[in-house]
Amino acid sequence: MKIIITAIGKLKDENIKALISEYKKRLPWKIEIIELESSKSKNPESTKLEEEKLLLAKIPAGFYKIALDERGKLLSSEEFAQTIAKISTMQTGKFAFMIGGADGLSENVRKTADLIISLGKMTFPHMLARLLLIEQLYRSFTIIEGKSYHK
């Protein structure tokens, strides 16, 4: 399985970086995190449009696109794992996750996505969303493989 996580903003927190690195090491799946420069525009709509171009340009053809958005579908860890397993058998096992910046994702990114999910009803900083996503990917792997991590 090949996973690309495209995310607006550069991660600076060394503690979060270390945790992300730890989960990446645990996963047998190839995961690439692509950090993109956030827009300098003061207008939220302009910001979303600029960031849309950056996000979509980094996703190769043939990847199943999943947007992280607060208005997305709420999934349990088990449902997320089932979704990953199902899509990987139907597709080529290539996923691209899109994480927007502070102003969120443009409507076009949402329309382009094959699936839109939410990490929960609470709002999280986009930097923390990367850690939550990669932990859930690891949890999905353990659920799919029947390992004991998920209790």
C-alpha positions as CSV (number, residue, x, y, z in Angstrom):
1,M,0.0,0.0,0.0
2,K,1.2,3.5,-0.8
3,I,-0.1,6.5,1.0
4,I,0.6,10.2,0.4
5,I,-0.4,12.8,3.0
6,T,-0.5,16.2,1.5
7,A,-0.7,18.9,4.2
8,I,-0.7,22.6,4.2
9,G,1.9,24.1,6.6
10,K,5.4,23.0,7.8
11,L,5.4,21.0,11.0
12,K,7.8,22.5,13.5
13,D,7.0,20.7,16.8
14,E,9.7,18.1,17.4
15,N,7.5,16.1,19.7
16,I,4.8,15.7,17.1
17,K,7.4,14.9,14.4
18,A,8.9,12.2,16.7
19,L,5.5,10.6,17.2
20,I,4.7,10.7,13.5
21,S,8.0,9.1,12.8
22,E,7.4,6.4,15.3
23,Y,4.0,5.4,13.7
24,K,5.6,5.5,10.2
25,K,8.3,3.1,11.3
26,R,5.6,0.7,12.7
27,L,3.7,0.6,9.4
28,P,4.7,-1.7,6.6
29,W,2.9,0.7,4.2
30,K,4.9,3.3,2.3
31,I,3.9,6.7,3.6
32,E,5.1,10.0,2.2
33,I,4.1,13.3,3.9
34,I,4.3,16.3,1.6
35,E,4.3,19.6,3.4
36,L,3.1,22.5,1.4
37,E,3.7,26.2,2.1
38,S,0.5,27.9,3.5
39,S,-0.9,30.8,1.6
40,K,0.0,34.4,2.7
41,S,-3.3,35.7,1.6
42,K,-5.4,37.6,4.2
43,N,-8.7,36.5,2.4
44,P,-9.8,33.0,3.5
45,E,-11.4,32.2,0.1
46,S,-8.2,33.3,-1.8
47,T,-6.2,31.2,0.7
48,K,-8.3,28.1,0.1
49,L,-8.0,28.5,-3.7
50,E,-4.2,28.9,-3.6
51,E,-3.8,26.0,-1.2
52,E,-6.2,23.9,-3.4
53,K,-3.7,24.2,-6.3
54,L,-0.8,23.1,-4.1
55,L,-2.7,20.1,-2.7
56,L,-4.1,18.8,-5.9
57,A,-0.9,19.2,-7.9
58,K,0.9,16.7,-5.6
59,I,-1.5,13.9,-6.0
60,P,-0.6,11.5,-8.8
61,A,-3.3,10.0,-11.1
62,G,-4.8,6.8,-9.9
63,F,-4.8,7.6,-6.2
64,Y,-7.9,7.4,-4.1
65,K,-8.4,10.9,-2.7
66,I,-9.5,11.3,0.9
67,A,-10.1,14.8,2.3
68,L,-10.0,15.5,6.0
69,D,-12.7,18.1,6.7
70,E,-14.8,18.9,9.8
71,R,-18.0,18.4,7.8
72,G,-16.8,14.9,6.6
73,K,-18.2,11.5,7.5
74,L,-17.5,10.4,11.1
75,L,-16.0,6.9,11.2
76,S,-15.1,4.7,14.1
77,S,-11.6,3.2,14.0
78,E,-13.1,-0.1,12.9
79,E,-15.1,1.6,10.1
80,F,-12.0,3.5,9.0
81,A,-10.0,0.2,8.8
82,Q,-12.8,-1.5,6.9
83,T,-12.9,1.4,4.5
84,I,-9.1,1.3,3.9
85,A,-9.3,-2.5,3.4
86,K,-12.2,-2.3,1.0
87,I,-10.8,0.5,-1.1
88,S,-7.4,-1.1,-1.2
89,T,-8.8,-4.3,-2.8
90,M,-11.0,-2.3,-5.2
91,Q,-8.3,0.2,-6.1
92,T,-4.6,-0.1,-6.5
93,G,-3.8,0.4,-2.8
94,K,-2.8,4.0,-3.4
95,F,-4.3,6.6,-1.1
96,A,-3.8,10.4,-1.0
97,F,-5.0,12.2,2.1
98,M,-5.5,16.0,1.9
99,I,-5.2,18.2,5.0
100,G,-6.0,21.9,4.5
101,G,-4.6,24.9,6.3
102,A,-6.1,27.0,9.0
103,D,-9.0,28.1,6.8
104,G,-9.9,24.6,5.7
105,L,-10.3,23.1,2.3
106,S,-11.8,24.7,-0.8
107,E,-15.1,23.5,-2.2
108,N,-13.3,22.1,-5.2
109,V,-11.0,20.0,-3.1
110,R,-14.1,18.6,-1.4
111,K,-15.7,17.9,-4.7
112,T,-12.5,16.3,-6.1
113,A,-12.2,13.9,-3.1
114,D,-13.5,10.4,-3.4
115,L,-14.2,10.4,0.3
116,I,-14.4,13.1,2.9
117,I,-13.9,12.2,6.5
118,S,-13.8,14.0,9.8
119,L,-11.5,13.2,12.7
120,G,-14.3,14.1,15.1
121,K,-16.7,16.8,16.1
122,M,-14.0,18.8,17.8
123,T,-11.7,21.1,15.9
124,F,-8.0,20.2,15.9
125,P,-5.0,22.2,14.7
126,H,-4.1,21.0,11.2
127,M,-0.6,20.1,12.5
128,L,-2.1,17.8,15.0
129,A,-4.4,16.3,12.4
130,R,-1.3,14.6,10.8
131,L,-0.5,12.8,14.0
132,L,-4.1,11.7,14.5
133,L,-4.3,10.5,10.9
134,I,-1.1,8.5,11.0
135,E,-2.0,6.9,14.3
136,Q,-5.4,5.9,12.8
137,L,-3.6,4.4,9.8
138,Y,-1.4,2.4,12.1
139,R,-4.5,1.4,14.1
140,S,-6.2,0.4,10.8
141,F,-3.3,-1.8,9.9
142,T,-3.4,-3.6,13.2
143,I,-7.2,-4.1,12.9
144,I,-6.9,-5.4,9.4
145,E,-4.0,-7.8,10.5
146,G,-5.8,-8.9,13.6
147,K,-3.1,-7.6,15.9
148,S,-3.7,-6.6,19.5
149,Y,-3.0,-2.8,19.4
150,H,-6.6,-1.9,19.0
151,K,-8.6,-2.8,22.1
